[in-house]
Amino acid sequence: MKELLGGVGARIRVVSVLPVLIKTESPEKFDVKQRQIEVVLFRPEGEVGVRVIVNLRKQNVVAVSRLTSDQVPYTNDDLADAFQLASRDPEVMKALGPEAQTFQVRPAAPSRTTPKNVVEGLPVRSSDPNDPCSKHRCLWLMFRRGNEYLSEPSVTVDLTDKRVYVEKPVTDRKADH
Amino acid sequence: MKFSRIAALAVLLGLCLFTQAAVAQVPPPSMPCSGANLVDQKFPTAGPEVTHWRLCWQAVPGNGLLIHWAYFRKAPGAPWLFLLWDARVSEIFVPYHTGSPRFYDVGYLFPLTPIGAADCPASQGGTVLAGSVCKEVHDRGLSWKADSQVYRGQEVVLWAALAAANYNYVIEWTFRDDGIVMGRVGATSHNFPGREFETHVHNPIWRLDVDLNSWPNDSVALGTHKETGLSATDTEPPIPLSAGLQWDPRAFNTLDVSDKFLVNGKKDKTYYQLIPLPTQGLAQHQEAFTKPDFWVTHYNPAQMSAKDLVSYTTPSVSVSDTDVVIWYRGSVHHHPRDEDGEKVGGVWHGVALVMWTGFMLKPHNLFDRTPFYP
């Protein structure tokens, strides 16, 4: 695992920690009380991911497998990175107007109350080989004011190349027909 | 007279005790969950038990609401039948008509939305579990009818909503009194900001680890109907190797999962059929994993991602008498309409109403006769 993620000092993110049930070869050998967890780790530098299965009862690592960057789920850490990059883009700040500084990353923990100005992200992957987002980790940012979403700006952040793309909104509904 | 009444009561009591003893023959199976995550539901909800579900659910960021382990008992004295190891929405792929963007909505570890009594009213049989999952136990309409005879069925439904940025995805699992399982995804909330009028398709892809009668020893066949002249035939050619397959609605295609040893009381082979329930149609996109509607793979605990299905089936491996996983992709074609909202002062105001797609897992020759028929 250390080999895959780099040595001491490497910045590693914990993506997820979940209890998992993994089958044994035969049902008779399966222990319903097995305590195994799956940990997904991600090193942003080089975009390397690792999936580790840990047996808590035996306190050992059962399996380690490498994940390619597109196999690692996105988290609020990626969203924070993307928003930080977008915040440096004058076009994005201009579109957000005087309230630009009040936007913050949507909290990861669910809440019944929506913060006033938040940014959310959706993973996007292109099928056009000429589009960097066909290979890179990219997030599309959406800006939300209370219960409504802003039509502008439309922002894609290429987290791999650390680039920001701003798109003009589509206003002509006939364009779809 | 008095004596004969007492004797009759004694006989009746004896019969009741005998029946109770027979019912108690099959203890509930051990489950890998407890508390609110364990659903133990008998049917009918009132009166003596006929059928029974026992299952676990889990809330997982990204995938939303999962089912872990589901057992069904077709009669109080029957053994518990293991049906599901794991059932989940593996991906929700959302391409827009102009070619971009192409979203992978399960690729972000989105949480479930909190829910309350307004989402899950007790008057509809609802109970809120762990603040984000609704359990509803209720009437499901007609189960069968024969002139003046009628039986209304019941079901237990678990649902939760994934907060996927501008969209909420309602992930729903239904377990019916007749052994049927249904999975649905409903897309709702806000149209895509800035592209509110652009048509797009939401493609949920379910990964269903069906372990009929436990694992391994499962096989899959493609239920196929064929018309020749005035006659028609139904066949179930086996699917020997892991592969992706297309669903032909005119062939009434089903994925039939069977276990080498499982038969009902009439010695007829038991299987569960995956039946697509599209609302409007099924899309195919540029991406290779969206070309087939069904996939059959060998169980591998590391293979959870629908977008990687092509690599999971290359090269093909045997899926006969082994541990199989079946996959199905549904589609919601969302052509925006004024009912989705309106622009007020340059800001989109309103929400998209829920649009559903799903499937059914239906037992075939599990019971020996019509369930719930007197």
Interface residues (C-beta under 8 A of the other chain):
Chain A: V15 S16 L18 P19 V20 L21 I22 K23 S26 P27 V32 K33 Q34 R51 A63 S65 D70 Q71 P73 Y74 T75 A108 A109 P110 S111 R112 E120 G121 L122 P123 V124 R125 S126 S127 D128 D131 W140 M142 F143 R145 E148 Y149 L150 S151 E152 S154 T156 E167 P169 V170 R173 A175 D176
Chain B: S30 M31 P32 Q58 V60 P61 G62 H68 W69 F82 W85 D86 H97 T98 G99 S100 P101 R102 F103 Y104 D105 G107 Y108 L109 P111 L112 T113 P114 G116 S132 A163 A164 A165 N166 H190 P193 G194 R195 E196 F197 E198 T199 S214 W215 P216 H285 Q286 E287 Y299 P301 A302 S305 K307 D308 D323 P336 K343 G346 V347 W348 H349
